[in-house]
Amino acid sequence: MPTQIEKDLEKQMEQYSIVTFADILRALKSHPDWLEELRKIILTTELLELPKKFDELLKRVEKIESDVEILKQDVAVLKQDVAVLKQDVAVLKQDVAVLKQDVAVLKQDVAVLKQDVAVLKQDVAVLKQDVAVLKQDVAVLKQDVAVLKQDVAVLKQDVEILKKDMAYLKGEFGRFKGKDFERTIKDKHYAYFGKLLRKTKLVQFEEILQIIDDAEEKGLIKEEQRDSLLNLDIIVKGQIKSTQKPVVLAVEISYSLYEDDIERAIERAQILAQILHEEVIPTVVTAEVREDVEKLADNKGIFLIKVDY
């Protein structure tokens, strides 16, 4: 039996002439409560099933990962089997060479056996049996070759998977090396920047975070500029040794230096100078840099520090 709410809705809907889809849209816009009822009817079942479907997907992913580990073990076993088969093929080649020698001996025997037909017939019967065995052996070898072809196809697929895994591991190692390089520079900043500055000090972002936020609130910098500045690797304060002039270094640390690292250092140094009202020198620290990139940094007025790592 319809509820009171449903009866009220039916009475209200009688006031509209629903002919086209546009009529439905206008009615729903005029009555948001209708739209809510419509959502309950259309979406409830699908939404309730989403968590279950997501759990099923996770189980499938876990099963795939387990299958991949099993396949890797199978590949190792297959490699051992292929090595054994190669040895067997080598033995078979030796056996063929021996058989060739035996055939030569048999020819000599045939010449002798012509003198004794009875003995020759017996030898022919034996040879026929040997041929039957050889045919069986050839059939077995053909089956082995077919299996080897399948194994090779599987191995090719496994090699592709291993290549992808190696590429992933190289990327992970590169990221780890970059993080370790950045941590080393931070820990020994006084050594790396002490060639230019005296009284070096590593500025913690907590010390200037309030200044950065105030600058954004006053409209001196935009939100994306604030976010870019907070991603600056380190900030170092000190006095230039030759002039004792106080300066700030806006430092980008990159194991391998590229053009975009230089542009990023310049941009963040300009933002920092704008809010601190101090001289800020864009600085990059790297272990690897191409000659053209190093020349670009020099032309842009970047303080470039190359270190052995």
C-alpha positions in Angstrom: 0.0 0.0 0.0 1.4 3.5 -0.9 2.7 5.6 2.0 1.3 9.1 2.7 4.5 10.6 1.2 4.0 8.6 -2.0 0.3 9.7 -2.2 1.3 13.4 -1.8 3.9 13.0 -4.5 1.4 11.5 -6.9 -1.0 14.4 -6.3 1.8 16.9 -6.9 2.9 15.1 -10.1 -0.6 15.3 -11.4 -0.1 19.0 -11.8 2.6 18.4 -14.4 2.2 17.2 -17.9 5.1 14.8 -18.5 5.6 14.2 -22.2 9.3 14.6 -22.9 12.5 14.1 -20.9 12.8 17.9 -20.6 9.4 17.9 -18.8 10.9 15.4 -16.3 14.0 17.6 -15.8 11.9 20.8 -15.2 9.7 18.9 -12.7 12.7 17.6 -10.8 14.3 21.1 -10.7 11.1 22.5 -9.3 10.9 19.8 -6.6 14.3 18.9 -5.2 12.6 16.4 -2.9 11.5 14.4 -5.9 15.1 14.2 -7.0 16.1 12.8 -3.6 13.4 10.1 -3.9 14.6 9.3 -7.4 18.1 8.9 -6.1 17.0 6.5 -3.4 15.3 4.3 -6.0 18.1 4.4 -8.6 21.3 4.4 -6.5 20.8 2.4 -3.3 21.5 -1.1 -4.5 24.5 -0.2 -6.6 26.1 1.8 -3.8 25.6 -1.0 -1.2 27.4 -3.5 -3.6 30.5 -1.3 -4.1 32.4 -2.4 -0.9 31.7 -6.0 -1.7 33.0 -5.6 -5.3 36.1 -3.7 -4.0 36.9 -6.6 -1.6 36.5 -9.1 -4.4 38.9 -7.0 -6.5 41.5 -7.0 -3.7 41.3 -10.7 -3.4 41.8 -11.1 -7.1 44.9 -8.9 -7.0 46.3 -10.9 -4.1 45.7 -14.1 -6.0 47.5 -12.6 -9.1 50.5 -11.7 -6.9 50.6 -15.2 -5.5 50.4 -16.7 -9.1 53.3 -14.5 -10.2 55.5 -15.8 -7.4 54.6 -19.4 -8.4 55.4 -18.6 -12.0 58.9 -17.2 -11.0 59.6 -20.5 -9.3 58.4 -22.4 -12.3 60.7 -20.4 -14.5 63.7 -21.4 -12.4 62.7 -25.1 -12.7 62.2 -24.8 -16.4 65.7 -23.3 -16.8 67.1 -26.3 -15.0 65.1 -28.6 -17.3 66.4 -26.8 -20.4 70.0 -27.2 -19.2 69.4 -31.0 -18.7 67.8 -31.3 -22.1 70.8 -29.5 -23.7 73.0 -32.2 -22.1 70.7 -34.9 -23.4 70.9 -33.5 -27.0 74.7 -33.5 -26.8 74.6 -37.2 -25.7 72.2 -38.0 -28.6 74.6 -36.4 -31.0 77.4 -38.5 -29.7 75.1 -41.6 -30.0 74.4 -40.6 -33.7 78.1 -40.5 -34.4 78.6 -43.9 -32.8 75.7 -45.2 -34.9 77.4 -43.9 -38.1 80.4 -45.9 -37.1 78.3 -48.9 -36.5 76.7 -48.6 -39.9 80.1 -48.7 -41.5 80.9 -51.8 -39.6 77.6 -53.3 -40.6 78.4 -52.8 -44.3 81.5 -54.8 -43.8 79.5 -57.4 -42.0 77.0 -57.5 -44.9 79.8 -58.4 -47.3 80.8 -61.2 -45.0 77.2 -62.3 -44.3 76.5 -62.7 -48.0 78.5 -65.9 -47.7 76.0 -67.2 -45.1 72.3 -66.3 -46.2 70.8 -67.9 -43.1 72.9 -65.8 -40.8 72.1 -62.7 -42.9 68.4 -63.2 -42.5 68.7 -63.4 -38.8 70.7 -60.2 -38.7 68.0 -58.5 -40.9 65.3 -59.5 -38.5 67.3 -58.0 -35.7 67.8 -54.8 -37.7 64.1 -54.6 -38.3 63.5 -54.7 -34.6 66.1 -52.0 -34.1 64.4 -49.8 -36.7 61.1 -50.1 -34.9 62.8 -49.0 -31.7 64.4 -46.1 -33.5 61.0 -45.0 -34.9 59.6 -45.0 -31.4 62.6 -43.0 -30.2 62.1 -40.5 -33.0 58.4 -40.2 -32.1 59.4 -39.5 -28.5 62.0 -36.9 -29.6 59.3 -35.1 -31.7 57.1 -34.9 -28.6 60.0 -33.6 -26.6 60.7 -30.9 -29.3 57.0 -29.8 -29.1 57.3 -29.5 -25.3 60.5 -27.5 -25.7 58.8 -25.1 -28.1 56.1 -24.5 -25.6 58.7 -24.0 -22.8 60.5 -21.5 -25.0 57.3 -19.5 -25.5 56.7 -19.4 -21.8 60.3 -18.4 -21.1 59.9 -15.5 -23.6 56.9 -14.3 -21.7 58.8 -14.6 -18.4 61.7 -12.6 -19.8 59.4 -9.8 -20.7 58.0 -9.8 -17.1 61.5 -9.8 -15.7 62.5 -6.8 -17.9 59.5 -4.9 -16.5 60.5 -5.9 -13.0 64.1 -4.7 -13.6 62.9 -1.4 -14.9 60.7 -0.9 -11.8 63.7 -1.8 -9.5 65.9 0.7 -11.4 63.4 3.4 -10.8 63.1 2.6 -7.1 66.8 2.5 -6.7 67.1 5.9 -8.4 64.5 7.4 -6.0 66.3 5.9 -3.0 69.7 7.2 -4.2 68.2 10.7 -4.6 66.7 10.7 -1.1 69.9 9.5 0.4 71.9 12.2 -1.5 69.5 14.9 -0.2 69.8 13.7 3.4 73.6 13.7 3.2 73.6 17.3 2.0 71.2 18.4 4.7 73.2 16.6 7.4 76.5 18.2 6.3 75.3 21.5 5.1 78.0 23.4 7.0 80.7 21.5 5.0 79.1 22.0 1.5 78.1 25.6 1.9 81.0 26.6 4.1 83.2 27.3 1.1 81.0 30.4 0.3 79.5 31.3 3.7 80.5 31.7 7.3 78.2 31.3 10.2 76.0 29.0 8.1 72.6 28.0 9.6 70.1 25.6 8.3 66.7 27.3 8.5 63.8 25.1 9.5 60.6 25.7 7.6 58.8 26.0 11.0 60.7 29.2 11.6 59.3 30.9 8.4 56.0 29.1 7.9 54.1 31.9 9.6 55.8 34.5 7.4 54.9 32.4 4.3 51.2 32.1 5.4 51.0 35.8 6.2 52.3 36.7 2.7 49.7 34.5 1.1 46.9 36.0 3.2 48.0 39.5 2.3 48.0 38.6 -1.4 51.8 39.0 -1.8 52.1 35.5 -3.2 49.6 33.0 -4.6 48.6 29.7 -3.2 50.6 27.7 -5.9 53.7 29.9 -5.1 53.3 29.0 -1.4 53.1 25.3 -2.2 56.1 25.6 -4.5 58.1 27.3 -1.8 57.3 24.7 0.8 58.7 22.1 -1.5 62.1 23.8 -1.5 64.7 21.2 -0.4 66.6 23.4 2.2 67.2 27.1 3.2 70.6 28.1 4.4 71.5 31.5 6.0 75.0 32.9 6.4 77.5 35.6 5.6 79.5 35.7 2.4 83.1 35.2 3.4 84.6 37.9 1.2 82.2 40.7 2.1 80.5 39.5 5.3 77.2 40.3 3.6 74.2 38.4 5.0 72.5 36.2 2.4 70.0 33.4 2.1 70.5 30.3 -0.1 67.4 28.8 -1.7 68.8 25.3 -2.3 67.5 22.6 -4.7 69.2 19.2 -4.3 69.2 16.9 -7.3 71.6 13.9 -7.8 71.3 14.4 -11.6 70.8 18.0 -12.6 68.4 19.0 -15.5 67.1 22.2 -17.0 63.9 22.2 -15.0 65.8 22.0 -11.7 67.5 25.3 -12.6 64.2 27.0 -13.5 62.6 25.7 -10.3 65.5 27.0 -8.1 65.3 30.5 -9.7 61.5 30.7 -9.3 61.5 29.6 -5.6 64.4 31.9 -4.8 62.5 34.9 -6.2 59.4 34.0 -4.1 61.5 33.6 -0.9 63.2 37.0 -1.5 59.8 38.6 -2.0 58.6 37.6 1.4 61.8 37.8 3.5 63.0 41.1 2.0 66.5 39.7 2.0 69.0 38.8 -0.8 68.3 35.2 -1.8 70.7 33.3 -4.1 69.3 30.4 -6.1 71.5 27.4 -5.4 71.7 23.9 -6.8 73.7 20.9 -5.4 74.3 18.0 -7.7 76.6 15.0 -8.3 75.9 14.6 -12.0 75.5 17.4 -14.5 75.9 17.7 -18.3 78.2 20.4 -19.6 75.4 22.3 -21.4 73.2 22.3 -18.2 76.2 23.5 -16.1 76.7 26.3 -18.6 73.0 27.2 -18.5 73.2 27.4 -14.6 76.2 29.8 -14.9 74.4 32.0 -17.4 71.3 32.2 -15.2 73.4 33.3 -12.1 72.9 30.0 -10.3 75.3 29.1 -7.5 76.2 25.5 -8.6 77.8 23.1 -6.1 79.2 19.8 -7.6 80.0 17.1 -5.0 81.5 13.7 -5.1 79.0 11.0 -4.0 
